Amino acid sequence: MALAAVVVVAVLVLRDPPPPRDPAPPALQVEQAKRVPLSGLGWRSVSLPAAIEHPHRSAVDQERALFPITAPDGAHALVNDSGVVLARGQERLTATLEGARVVVHENNTGRVSTVDAATGGLTGEFAGPKTALVAHAVGAVVVQQDDQCLMILDASTLKPVLMHCSPPGWAISLLTSELDGVQWRETRPDHHCARWFQLTPPFTAQELITGERACRAAVLVRTADWELTADFPPYEVGVLHPGPLVARRENREITLDATALDVHACGGRIYWLSKPTGAEQKGELVRWTPGDDTVQVLQVGTGSASPPRCVNGVLNVVTYGERPQLWALDEP
C-alpha cells in the first residue's frame, strides 16, 4: 500500500496594522463673559442742528456729517454739516454713507437715490416698491422687492445689475448691511435650517457656511473666524429682542449677553446695544474684542444710548441725557 505524504504549507499573510484612531475632539469650553466698565476713549462730540428730527439717524465719519431735519415748511430734509440740503421729501428719510456717496431712502414711497455728500448732486435714482427694505455695502445697494426677490443695484449709478430670487417655497428676511457685504436669510416652513447669504463683489450672492446654531438664529455676525449668533426671542412671553448673544470658534463658546440689538462689526470689534428698553430702544453701549472673556460697557455721555452705527469705520452713537448728544469714535 503506497504511503501518500501530504505536506501542508502554511502561508502567513502579513497585513498592515490598522490606522490609528482619530484623536477625540477637544471638549467644548463654555464660558460666560464678564462685564467691565470702560471710560476714557476718544469720543468726539458732534453738534446737532436745531431742527434735528431723529438724532440716531445721523451719520458721521472723519470728514462728513449728515443730519435728518424738519424743514421750515414741514418737509423732511437731509443736510450736511455745511447746511447744504442733500435730499427732501414728504416722508421720513433714511440715509447712509459709503465713502463720499450718500444713499437716501424714502421709507413710505420706496424711492432710493444717491447723492454727493458735499454738493447734494444727484448721481442715481431708483423707484422701488413702497415700504421696501434697503441695505447697502461694498458698492452695492439691495432693495427687497417682496419676500422672495431682491433687486441688486450698482451703488454708483443705482442701475439694476441682477435680480436674486429664492427658490419656490423659500422666503427672504433679515436684510442687513454688514461691514463686508449685504447679508440676508432664506427660510422654508418645512425646513429645520435656514440659509444665510452674503453679497460679495462683484454682485455675487454667496451662501455662507455656518454652524448649527446659526441656521436657526435671528442674528449672525462673523469676524476673525468667530461666529456670533443670537436666537429669536420668545415673543409669546413678552421678550422682544434676540438673545442670548453667543460667540463660537472651534471648541470655545462664550455667552456675551442675555439680549442684544443691532450687533455689528466696526474697527475689528463687535458693538451692540445691551439691555434695550422702550419704544425708542435705548440701553447700554457695549463691545467685545474677538477672543476676550470680557464685554466692555462703554461710558459715554449721560443717559441711555441709542443702537450704534458704523459709518465708514467710525462708530456713531447718540446718548439721551437732558438733551440728545451725538458722539463719534474715530478709532473703534
C-alpha distance (Angstrom), angle and dihedral (degrees) to the residues before:
residue distance angle dihedral
M1 . . .
A2 3.72 . .
L3 3.75 117.0 .
A4 3.76 112.0 -135.0
A5 3.75 114.1 -153.6
V6 3.72 114.5 -151.2
V7 3.74 115.6 -160.0
V8 3.75 116.2 -162.2
V9 3.74 114.8 -159.8
A10 3.78 115.6 -161.4
V11 3.77 114.8 -151.9
L12 3.75 116.5 -160.5
V13 3.77 113.5 -149.5
L14 3.75 111.2 -152.2
R15 3.77 112.8 -148.5
D16 3.77 129.2 -165.7
P17 3.79 112.6 -101.1
P18 3.80 115.1 -103.0
P19 3.79 114.6 -89.2
P20 3.78 115.5 -97.7
R21 3.76 116.1 -95.9
D22 3.74 118.4 -101.8
P23 3.78 110.8 -99.4
A24 3.76 114.1 -101.3
P25 3.80 112.3 -98.9
P26 3.78 113.5 -103.1
A27 3.77 114.7 -92.8
L28 3.77 116.5 -95.9
Q29 3.79 110.6 -95.9
V30 3.81 108.0 -146.9
E31 3.81 116.5 -165.8
Q32 3.79 138.7 176.3
A33 3.81 114.5 -143.6
K34 3.79 117.1 -129.4
R35 3.80 119.8 -130.9
V36 3.80 115.1 -128.1
P37 3.84 127.5 177.3
L38 3.79 118.1 -118.4
S39 3.80 126.4 -166.7
G40 3.78 134.9 160.4
L41 3.79 98.4 65.4
G42 3.80 117.6 145.4
W43 3.79 98.2 -100.6
R44 3.80 115.3 173.9
S45 3.80 118.2 -146.9
V46 3.82 112.9 -135.3
S47 3.81 119.7 -157.6
L48 3.79 114.6 -125.7
P49 3.84 122.7 -144.2
A50 3.79 116.4 -107.3
A51 3.81 91.4 -116.9
I52 3.82 94.3 50.5
E53 3.80 110.5 152.8
H54 3.80 106.7 -171.9
P55 3.81 110.9 6.4
H56 3.81 93.8 -168.0
R57 3.82 89.6 60.2
S58 3.81 91.4 62.3
A59 3.80 117.9 109.6
V60 3.81 124.7 -151.2
D61 3.80 132.6 176.3
Q62 3.81 130.4 167.4
E63 3.82 93.3 -76.8
R64 3.80 108.5 22.8
A65 3.78 143.7 41.2
L66 3.81 132.4 -163.7
F67 3.79 125.3 -165.6
P68 3.83 131.2 -173.7
I69 3.80 108.8 -138.5
T70 3.77 140.6 171.1
A71 3.82 109.1 -112.9
P72 3.84 120.8 -137.3
D73 3.82 90.0 -103.3
G74 3.81 90.9 54.5
A75 3.79 95.8 -104.5
H76 3.79 122.4 133.4
A77 3.80 113.6 -110.2
L78 3.77 140.9 178.1
V79 3.81 117.8 -142.7
N80 3.79 134.7 179.0
D81 3.80 126.2 -132.3
S82 3.82 90.0 -87.2
G83 3.79 91.7 56.9
V84 3.82 94.7 -108.5
V85 3.81 111.0 149.9
L86 3.80 107.6 -124.9
A87 3.80 98.5 177.3
R88 3.79 141.3 -0.4
G89 3.77 133.3 -165.3
Q90 3.77 145.5 153.0
E91 3.79 89.7 -120.2
R92 3.79 131.8 62.4
L93 3.81 112.9 -78.8
T94 3.79 127.7 -140.7
A95 3.79 117.6 -165.1
T96 3.78 136.6 -178.6
L97 3.79 133.6 -175.1
E98 3.79 127.8 -130.5
G99 3.78 109.7 173.2
A100 3.81 106.5 -49.1
R101 3.80 91.8 -27.1
V102 3.80 121.4 103.3
V103 3.80 118.6 -156.5
V104 3.81 110.2 -156.7
H105 3.79 122.9 -166.3
E106 3.81 124.6 -169.7
N107 3.77 99.2 -150.7
N108 3.80 101.3 -153.3
T109 3.81 99.9 36.7
G110 3.80 98.1 41.7
R111 3.80 93.2 -131.4
V112 3.81 114.1 149.2
S113 3.80 123.5 -169.2
T114 3.78 138.8 169.4
V115 3.79 122.1 -142.8
D116 3.79 137.4 176.8
A117 3.81 109.4 -96.8
A118 3.82 93.3 -137.9
T119 3.80 104.2 40.4
G120 3.78 104.6 20.5
G121 3.80 89.8 -127.1
L122 3.80 111.8 162.0
T123 3.82 112.4 -117.7
G124 3.81 101.7 169.5
E125 3.79 143.6 2.2
F126 3.80 135.6 -165.8
A127 3.81 131.2 177.9
G128 3.79 108.7 -142.3
P129 3.80 129.3 176.8
K130 3.79 118.3 -73.5
T131 3.81 116.6 -85.1
A132 3.81 90.3 7.6
L133 3.78 119.5 162.0
V134 3.81 115.1 -116.7
A135 3.80 130.5 -165.2
H136 3.78 131.9 169.7
A137 3.80 138.6 -173.4
V138 3.82 140.1 143.7
G139 3.80 96.2 18.4
A140 3.80 97.8 -46.1
V141 3.80 134.6 102.1
V142 3.80 116.0 -158.3
V143 3.81 121.7 -160.7
Q144 3.79 119.0 -168.4
Q145 3.81 105.0 -135.3
D146 3.82 94.7 -174.1
D147 3.80 137.8 -37.8
Q148 3.80 92.0 -62.8
C149 3.81 108.6 37.4
L150 3.81 139.6 52.2
M151 3.81 124.5 -163.0
I152 3.81 109.9 -144.6
L153 3.82 115.6 -153.7
D154 3.79 133.8 -170.9
A155 3.81 102.9 -112.5
S156 3.82 93.2 -144.5
T157 3.82 94.1 60.1
L158 3.83 105.8 7.3
K159 3.79 87.8 -127.5
P160 3.83 113.6 150.2
V161 3.80 112.9 -103.8
L162 3.79 101.4 177.6
M163 3.77 144.9 -26.9
H164 3.79 118.0 -119.5
C165 3.79 115.6 -160.2
S166 3.78 129.0 179.9
P167 3.83 118.7 -124.1
P168 3.82 117.4 -88.8
G169 3.78 110.7 -72.2
W170 3.81 94.3 22.8
A171 3.83 123.9 107.1
I172 3.82 131.1 -153.2
S173 3.81 121.6 -134.2
L174 3.82 144.4 147.1
L175 3.81 96.2 50.3
T176 3.82 107.2 -174.6
S177 3.80 140.8 167.2
E178 3.80 110.3 -120.7
L179 3.79 129.4 -178.0
D180 3.81 93.6 -104.4
G181 3.80 99.9 35.5
V182 3.80 147.6 -40.7
Q183 3.81 111.3 -61.5
W184 3.80 134.3 -162.7
R185 3.80 143.1 168.2
E186 3.81 129.2 -124.9
T187 3.80 121.2 -158.7
R188 3.78 139.5 178.8
P189 3.82 122.4 -160.1
D190 3.81 95.1 -129.7
H191 3.81 94.8 46.2
H192 3.80 123.2 90.2
C193 3.80 93.2 -152.4
A194 3.79 131.3 51.6
R195 3.79 124.2 -147.8
W196 3.79 123.9 -125.7
F197 3.81 122.5 -149.4
Q198 3.78 134.9 -169.9
L199 3.78 128.3 -164.1
T200 3.80 107.9 -127.1
P201 3.83 128.0 -175.2
P202 2.92 125.4 -52.0
F203 3.82 93.8 31.9
T204 3.82 96.7 -74.6
A205 3.81 122.0 151.5
Q206 3.80 104.5 -139.7
E207 3.80 123.0 -171.9
L208 3.79 110.9 -130.6
I209 3.79 122.3 -130.4
T210 3.79 104.9 -129.9
G211 3.77 140.7 169.4
E212 3.79 126.5 -101.6
R213 3.81 94.5 -93.5
A214 3.80 93.0 51.1
C215 3.78 94.2 58.5
R216 3.82 89.3 63.3
A217 3.81 97.5 35.5
A218 3.80 131.6 113.5
V219 3.82 91.8 -151.3
L220 3.80 129.0 41.7
V221 3.81 124.4 176.9
R222 3.80 123.5 164.9
T223 3.79 124.5 -164.3
A224 3.83 136.8 152.4
D225 3.85 91.7 -5.1
W226 3.82 90.6 -53.2
E227 3.79 122.1 121.5
L228 3.80 116.5 -152.6
T229 3.78 120.1 -165.4
A230 3.78 137.9 172.1
D231 3.79 124.3 -166.0
F232 3.77 126.7 -125.7
P233 3.81 110.0 -90.6
P234 3.82 120.6 -111.4
Y235 3.80 94.4 -110.1
E236 3.80 92.0 -178.1
V237 3.81 91.0 70.6
G238 3.79 94.7 45.0
V239 3.82 100.6 -96.0
L240 3.81 108.7 140.1
H241 3.79 105.8 178.4
P242 3.82 133.7 63.3
G243 3.78 120.2 -99.4
P244 2.89 166.6 -136.9
L245 3.80 96.5 18.7
V246 3.81 107.2 -145.0
A247 3.82 130.7 -178.4
R248 3.82 119.8 -152.5
R249 3.78 134.1 -172.6
E250 3.80 124.3 160.3
N251 3.84 105.1 -48.2
R252 3.83 96.9 -14.4
E253 3.79 122.2 98.0
I254 3.80 118.1 178.7
T255 3.80 122.8 -174.7
L256 3.80 104.6 -145.6
D257 3.81 104.1 178.0
A258 3.79 143.1 -7.2
T259 3.83 92.9 -127.2
A260 3.79 132.3 9.5
L261 3.80 136.9 -174.2
D262 3.82 127.9 -163.7
V263 3.80 98.9 2.1
H264 3.82 110.1 -166.5
A265 3.79 141.2 156.1
C266 3.80 117.6 -117.1
G267 3.80 127.3 167.4
G268 3.80 94.5 -10.4
R269 3.82 94.7 -52.5
I270 3.79 134.5 89.5
Y271 3.82 118.8 -117.4
W272 3.78 130.3 -172.1
L273 3.79 143.9 152.9
S274 3.79 111.5 -97.8
K275 3.81 125.3 -156.3
P276 3.83 94.7 8.0
T277 3.79 114.6 -164.9
G278 3.80 139.5 176.4
A279 3.77 132.4 20.9
E280 3.81 91.0 -66.8
Q281 3.82 91.3 53.3
K282 3.79 100.3 -130.7
G283 3.79 123.4 168.4
E284 3.80 144.7 121.0
L285 3.80 122.8 -34.0
V286 3.80 109.9 -133.0
R287 3.79 137.6 169.7
W288 3.78 140.3 -165.2
T289 3.79 130.4 -155.4
P290 3.84 110.9 -144.2
G291 3.80 109.8 -98.2
D292 3.82 97.1 16.4
D293 3.79 122.0 124.5
T294 3.81 91.9 -145.8
V295 3.80 135.1 73.4
Q296 3.80 114.7 -147.8
V297 3.80 118.1 -138.0
L298 3.80 104.0 -150.7
Q299 3.78 118.2 -136.0
V300 3.80 107.9 -147.2
G301 3.80 129.3 150.7
T302 3.79 119.8 -34.5
G303 3.77 130.4 -63.1
S304 3.78 130.0 17.5
A305 3.80 123.4 -29.4
S306 3.79 132.9 -125.3
P307 3.81 122.9 -126.6
P308 3.83 108.1 -74.0
R309 3.81 125.5 -111.5
C310 3.80 128.5 -157.8
V311 3.81 109.2 -144.0
N312 3.80 116.1 -176.1
G313 3.80 88.8 -31.9
V314 3.83 94.7 -46.5
L315 3.80 119.3 114.5
N316 3.82 115.1 -130.5
V317 3.80 126.2 -164.8
V318 3.81 135.9 160.2
T319 3.80 122.2 -144.9
Y320 3.79 122.9 -157.5
G321 3.79 112.5 -145.6
E322 3.80 119.5 131.7
R323 3.81 86.6 -31.5
P324 3.80 134.3 3.6
Q325 3.80 115.6 -84.7
L326 3.80 126.3 -169.2
W327 3.80 117.9 -143.7
A328 3.80 131.8 -170.7
L329 3.81 128.1 -162.1
D330 3.81 109.0 -159.9
E331 3.82 94.8 -169.1
P332 3.80 106.3 37.5
